[in-house]
Amino acid sequence: MFKNMNILIAGGDARYLPVMEQLAESGASVYIAGYDHIKIDQDRIIQTNIENMNFKQCDAILLPVSGTDSAGHVTAMYSDSQVVLSQASFNQTPEHCIIYTGISGNYLEEAAKKANRKIVRLFERNDVAIFNSVPTAEGALKIAIEETNHTIHGSNVMVLGFGRVGSTVSRTFHAMGAHVTVACRRSASFARIHEMSMEPIYMNNVDDVIGTQHIVINTIPHPVLDETTLAKVNRSALLIDLASKPGGINFKAAEDLGIKAIHALGIPGKTAPLTAGKIIAQVMIELLQQQNKS
């Protein structure tokens, strides 16, 4: 399928093991940097490092879910050495090379712009987000079970946000017998939450009921639980933030108030890396097919 296609996977975690395997099985030559600690037994998977990589032959580059940091470093779970993608690395790639990443920060955006290379942000896609919402919800449930001294069944659980993650999380806790209240902004979401036999409220009414909740789960990627709202939370409640950094909870304020708050980042990669990896691989194969046709 991808014969004569050269793909560099630079860094990554356990999710990327099934990705590299499926891409290799599809005929691509997969170069992996940042995987010194694992043994690969697949002819089409070639272990390398950034210093020795010939970027002129890269048809595609796959970066970790978190992209790069502000200096070009990428997460490399299976290496003790730093994996850094410089501006020169991107500049050397052929014009048709596409950079695939989970999310992108300022460094990656600027580097791609200077090199005139296209970035595809996998986690902005609806299909990836929806597929990933299942292991995310299961991971949130696992945290709630481990971090509380009461059953989920019968607990008051508030979910902030009813988007791709929030809807799955709400449904998961509702199925466990929790009394689920969902805070949303749109009237259509309000109606859907009601139809699903959960309790809908609008975001501006959160302060009125948050004090009765045993567990509060945030899925909104911007500040929603500030010091004023947190002051109304029961001190024995558990807060779980599923949103990407910086999250929606003022963690310093929660700590000062003695409220347990957990920023649960990257749950799919921690609790279900095989499933999460297959999701990424499935989408990558679809995108690479489109790239081949263009």
HELIX and SHEET records of a PDB file:
HELIX    1   1 TYR A   16  GLU A   25  1                                  10    
HELIX    2   2 ILE A   50  ASN A   52  5                                   3    
HELIX    3   3 PHE A   55  GLN A   57  5                                   3    
HELIX    4   4 GLN A   87  GLN A   92  1                                   6    
HELIX    5   5 ASN A  106  ALA A  115  1                                  10    
HELIX    6   6 LEU A  122  GLU A  124  5                                   3    
HELIX    7   7 ASN A  126  GLU A  147  1                                  22    
HELIX    8   8 ARG A  164  ALA A  175  1                                  12    
HELIX    9   9 SER A  187  GLU A  195  1                                   9    
HELIX   10  10 MET A  203  ASN A  205  5                                   3    
HELIX   11  11 VAL A  206  VAL A  209  1                                   4    
HELIX   12  12 ILE A  210  THR A  212  5                                   3    
HELIX   13  13 GLU A  227  LEU A  230  1                                   4    
HELIX   14  14 PHE A  251  LEU A  257  1                                   7    
HELIX   15  15 ILE A  267  THR A  271  1                                   5    
HELIX   16  16 PRO A  273  LYS A  293  1                                  21    
SHEET    1   A 6 ILE A  45  THR A  48  0                                        
SHEET    2   A 6 SER A  29  ALA A  33  1                                        
SHEET    3   A 6 ASN A   6  ALA A  10  1                                        
SHEET    4   A 6 ALA A  60  LEU A  62  1                                        
SHEET    5   A 6 ILE A  98  THR A 101  1                                        
SHEET    6   A 6 LYS A 118  ARG A 121  1                                        
SHEET    1   B 2 HIS A  73  VAL A  74  0                                        
SHEET    2   B 2 VAL A  83  VAL A  84 -1                                        
SHEET    1   C 6 GLU A 199  TYR A 202  0                                        
SHEET    2   C 6 HIS A 179  CYS A 184  1                                        
SHEET    3   C 6 ASN A 156  LEU A 160  1                                        
SHEET    4   C 6 ILE A 215  ASN A 218  1                                        
SHEET    5   C 6 LEU A 238  ASP A 241  1                                        
SHEET    6   C 6 LYS A 260  HIS A 263  1                                        
END                                                                             
